[in-house]
Every structure is written in C-alpha cells, then in structure tokens.
C-alpha cells in the first residue's frame, strides 16, 4: 500500500493564553515548507516544540494526520483547515492512518518511520482552533492521527511516497488504542498484545484493567 506526503509542516513559536507550557508558548501551529526537511530521532529540524514534558521525544518524534480526515473536519466545522492545522508534521494522502497497526513501519523519502501511538487531544489544541468542546468532539470522531518513531534518519519532502514496508501480526490498530483509552475500555486487553506500544501506554492499560478487576 503506497500513499504520499501531501505536506511537511514545522512549528513556529506561538505565544497565547491557551498555550500549554508555563511560559505560554506552543509549537502546535505547524506551517508547510517547500524544501525537504531532515527528520532526526528526536524530531524535525526547525520544528519548535513547546511543552516537552508532553510533546516530542523518540516515541513522538513525528506526528502524522490524514488529509482525508482533515477534509471531514473541514466539512463538519464549515471552514478550511490548512496543512499543519492539526499540529501535524506530516499531512498524508491515501494512507489509512487510523487503521495503521502499532509498530508498522513506513518508508517515507529517505526515512523509515514506525507507528507508536495515537495523539490525545488537549486544551492547547482546543484553544488553537477556538473550539471549546473540541476535545469531546475529537474523541468521539476517533481519528486521532499517528505519532511515529524515526527508525532511520533522513530527508522528507512533499510528494514523497509513503510505503508500508512492515506490519506486525498482532493487528492492534491506532484507532483501537485510542478508543480503548477513551470511550471503549472493553478494548483494553487488546493493547497488551501490541509489543511495540510504548511502555507508558501499556502500563496505563494494565493499571486500568487491574482497577476494573478489583
């Protein structure tokens, strides 16, 4: 299955009352760039990340959102959303991001990426869009976008193909993880089958399963 990169987006410094970190600065406002961007294991060169306690790091080096899902939101909200409007580094075309399997690998330009976990909506996101109930609506829609690990560093540009080169047999999808952690706790046991799911997420699933059993 091959898609392509519709846009590569890097964050600028935004100062606002809704910004997440203590300094009131956020990198959620990602802007499309024309030239290829170098992807490192800790993120994109030139990408500002504000609240590093919750954003960035190897398991969240890249955030991807499907252009097809963005189009749904445009219709729902009745307004245009430019590439990067979800805070994503990669806007994809013809890639089933929500259906991606945890641990699957994407060859993108010179880079090899690995799907790690879904994005969890936050108040910064709601403030950036100016939609007070966005967290509730985003959760209900359950197309969260994918965080990815950079397995092989390199450059990525607009139009580069996105090819799924490995898909783990466990079959646990990004969408299942998101729904298990939000509105469908019955799915939590499935998460433990996904060995590539970051340990903090697996621990959260184990803790919730223990609480429900108790």
Rosetta blueprint (number, residue, H / E / L):
1 X L
2 X E
3 X E
4 X E
5 X E
6 X E
7 X E
8 X E
9 X E
10 X E
11 X E
12 X L
13 X L
14 X E
15 X E
16 X L
17 X L
18 X L
19 X L
20 X L
21 X L
22 X L
23 X L
24 X L
25 X E
26 X E
27 X L
28 X L
29 X L
30 X E
31 X E
32 X E
33 X E
34 X L
35 X L
36 X L
37 X E
38 X E
39 X E
40 X E
41 X L
42 X L
43 X E
44 X E
45 X L
46 X L
47 X L
48 X L
49 X L
50 X L
51 X L
52 X L
53 X L
54 X L
55 X L
56 X L
57 X L
58 X H
59 X H
60 X H
61 X L
62 X E
63 X E
64 X E
65 X E
66 X E
67 X H
68 X H
69 X H
70 X H
71 X H
72 X H
73 X H
74 X H
75 X H
76 X H
77 X H
78 X L
79 X L
80 X L
81 X L
82 X L
83 X L
84 X L
85 X L
86 X L
87 X L
88 X L
89 X L
90 X E
91 X E
92 X E
93 X E
94 X L
95 X L
96 X L
97 X L
98 X L
99 X L
100 X L
101 X E
102 X L
103 X L
104 X L
105 X E
106 X E
107 X E
108 X E
109 X L
110 X L
111 X E
112 X E
113 X E
114 X E
115 X E
116 X E
117 X E
118 X E
119 X L
120 X L
121 X L
122 X L
123 X H
124 X H
125 X H
126 X H
127 X H
128 X H
129 X H
130 X L
131 X L
132 X L
133 X L
134 X H
135 X H
136 X H
137 X H
138 X H
139 X H
140 X H
141 X H
142 X L
143 X L
144 X L
145 X L
146 X E
147 X E
148 X E
149 X E
150 X E
151 X E
152 X E
153 X L
154 X E
155 X E
156 X E
157 X L
158 X L
159 X L
160 X L
161 X E
162 X E
163 X E
164 X E
165 X E
166 X E
167 X L
168 X L
169 X L
170 X L
171 X L
172 X L
173 X E
174 X H
175 X H
176 X H
177 X H
178 X H
179 X H
180 X H
181 X H
182 X L
183 X L
184 X L
185 X H
186 X H
187 X H
188 X H
189 X H
190 X H
191 X H
192 X L
193 X L
194 X L
195 X L
196 X L
197 X L
198 X L
199 X H
200 X H
201 X H
202 X H
203 X H
204 X H
205 X H
206 X H
207 X H
208 X H
209 X H
210 X H
211 X H
212 X H
213 X H
214 X L
